[in-house]
Amino acid sequence: MLLVQADERGWAPRQSKAWRDELPLQTHERGAKRDSMSNRFLILPDSLESSWFFHRNEVIFSQGDPAGSVFYIQKGIVKLSVNSDTGKTAVPTVLGPATFVGIWCLAGQPRRMARVTAVSSTTLRVIPKDEMLRLLRSDRRFSEYFINLMLARNIRATQQVVDLLCDDTEKRLIRALLFLAQFSVKNENDEVTLSGVSQELLGEMIGTSRTHVNGAMRRLKRMGFVEYNEGLRIHPTPLLSLL
């Protein structure tokens, strides 16, 4: 059985406290009252038991592949990349645990519209398209959560466009780092390690070159906000003060 955490209002990804509540890319309203009820678990049918494991940089599916299932991310981080007719590659979004990827098949798309690659070691649950549609129609709590998730993605996509048009490289980089930090655990030194996150990926996320990312990262390192000699580590709370 697949256990997915939910709150009193239905399905919801796990959230943590403190600095994550203030992330500019979070989709909940600032100052909203947190649900004080204990979390409970919902159990999905045995038909969702199939799971796949992918190593870092392994392709989960490619642009143009047949689309007949949705994937639930149990562990890890994946990126969506799209190739244009001119050969350019864009990364419209990065997704972490407790969310879905490959959802466009639910809208009738017969083939994958993007390539999905594992950024870190990733475990996915495979949900056949017909089963996913059945869940959306029959389980109100699941349907509400899924709708909220899609709205959250739309909000983030809009914010990304605004950032690209209005913010400089450094601010876009900080927002991307804070967004990725949501998928990791903070240690006792208020540090978050971003496993598998390269400067190339950050450049793809914020629409700039690796050279520009490297320059901005050097400035943040001199200020003591990031470290990347032995893996990428960031200090979310001080980074937030730069926005």
N, C-alpha and C positions, 0 to 999 in steps of 0.2 A: 504494500500500500504506500501511496505517496502522501505524506503529511505536509500540509501547508498552513502556516500560521495565519490566524485571522483575528480581528478585533471585534468589539461588540456590534459594529455596524456591518460586518461582513468580512470579505477577504481584504487583506492588506499586507504589504511587505513590512518586515520588521524595521523599526526606526530606532535610533539611539538618541541620547540627550545632548545637552550642552551645545557645542559649536554646530552640530548638524542641524539644529533647529533654526539656525540663522543663515544657512547657506542661501545665497541669492538665487540658486537654481532649484531650490526645493519648491514643490508644487502646493504645499499646504499654506494657508494664510498665516502671516506673522501674528504672533500673539494668540493664536487659536488655543482654546483649552485642550489639553491633552486628555485622552481617554484614560480614566483611572481604573476601568474594569480590567480584570485579569484576562490575558490572551487565552484563547482556546484554539483547538486544532480542528480542521475540517479534513475529512478523508475522501480522497478521490477514488473512483472505481478501479478495479483490478485491470481494466482494459488499458490503463495509463501506465502500467508497470514497466514497459520497455524503456530502457535508459541507455544512453550513449556517453562515452568518455572521449574527450579530445585533449591532445597535448597542445602546448603553446605553439601558436602560428599554424596550427592545423586547420584546414578549410572544412567548415561544417557543411555548407552547400555553396554552389557557385551561381552567379548571375546567369539566368537562362535555364537552370535545372527545373524539372517538373516539380510542381508545388502541390503536395497532397497531405501535408501535416504541419502542425504547429509545435514548437519546442518550448518547454518550460525550463528556465535556467535554475538549476538547483545550486550550483557552485561554479564560481569562476566569472570571467568577464569576456564578452565577445564584442567585436566591432562589425558594423555594416559598412561596406564600401561599394561604390557604384562607379563603373567605367563608362566614360562618355564615348561618342563616336570619334572624337579627336584623340583618344588615347589617354586622357586625363583621368585620374582617380580621385574621388571625394569620399570622405567618411562622414556621413550625415549624423551618425549617432553611435554611442557605445552603450551597451546594456550589461547590467549585473544581475546578481541573484534575485529570485522572487519576481521575475517578470517573464514575458513571452517574446519569442522571436519567430519570424516566419509567418506573421499574422495576415499578410496580404492575401494569402490563399482564401481566407474567409470572405473576401470581397469578390471572389470569382477569378482572381488572377491564376491562370493555368501554369505559369512559370515564375521562378524566383526573379524578383526585380533587383536584387542586390546580392553580393557575395558576403557571407558571414564567416568570420575567422575567429578562432579562440585567441584571446590576448594572453590568457593564463590557462593553467590546467582547468578544464571545464567539464562539468557533468550536466547533461540535459535529459529531460524526460520527453519522450516522443508522444504527442497527442494527435491521433488521426483527425483529419479535418472534420469528418462527420461526427465524431465524438465531441469535438470542441463545440461545434454548432449545437449539438444536443444539450451540452452543459449550459451554454448561453441561453437557450430557450427554456430550460427546465429548472435551473437553480438561480433564484433571484439574487442571492448574495454574491454568487460568482459573477453574474451578469453586471451587477452594480460595480463590483471591484474592477472588472475588465473595462467598463465604460470610463471609470475614473482614471484608470491607467492610460487609456488612449487620450483622454483630455490632458493628462499630465505631460504626455509626450508632445502633444501639440503646443502646449505652453512652452515647453523647453525649446522646441524647434523655433518658435517665434522669438524667444529670448536670444537664441543663437544668431538669428538674422540681425536683430537689433545690435547685439554685441559686435558683429562683423562690420556693421555700418558705422557704429558710433564709438567703439572702444579701440584703444591702441593694443598692440600685440601683448604687452605685459599684462594688461587687465584681462584680456581674453584667455591668456595662459593661466592666470590665477583662478579664474572661474572654472576652467577645465580641470585643474588640479583638485579644487574643492569638490567638484562633481565626482571625480574618480575616487576621492577619499571616502565617499559614502559607502563604497563597496569593501572597505577594509576596516580593521579594528585598531583603535588608538591604544598605544602602550602607556606605561606609567609616566613616561617623559613627555606626554602630549604630542607624540609623533605618530604618523601613519606611514606605513610602507606600501608603496604602490607596485605590486608585483607585476612584472611583464610590461610595464608602461615605459616606452622608449620616447626619445625626443622626436623621432620620426612620427610616431602615433600622435603625439601632442600637436605637431605641426599639421597633420591631416585633420585633426579635430577643430583647430582654430583657423584653418585656412591660410597658413603661411609656411615658409620653408623651415627646414631643420636648422639652418644657419641663424635665422631670426629667433627661433626657440632657444637655441644654445646661448645666444647673447642675453636674452631675458632671464634664462636660468642662472647664468653667471651673476647677474645683478642680484637676484633673489638669494643666491648662495652667499654673496658677500654680506647681505643683511642678516644672514643666519636663519632664513625662513625655509630653505630646502637644503638637502644634502644628497649627493648622487655619486660619491666615490664607490660605495659598496651597496648598490641598489638605490632606488629613488625613495627618499624619506622627506616628508613635509611636516610643517608645524601649522595646522589648520587655523588655530585661533589668531596668531599674529598675521597670517596671510589675509585673513578676512578684514583686518584693519586697513589694508591697502585699497580696498574697493570703495 
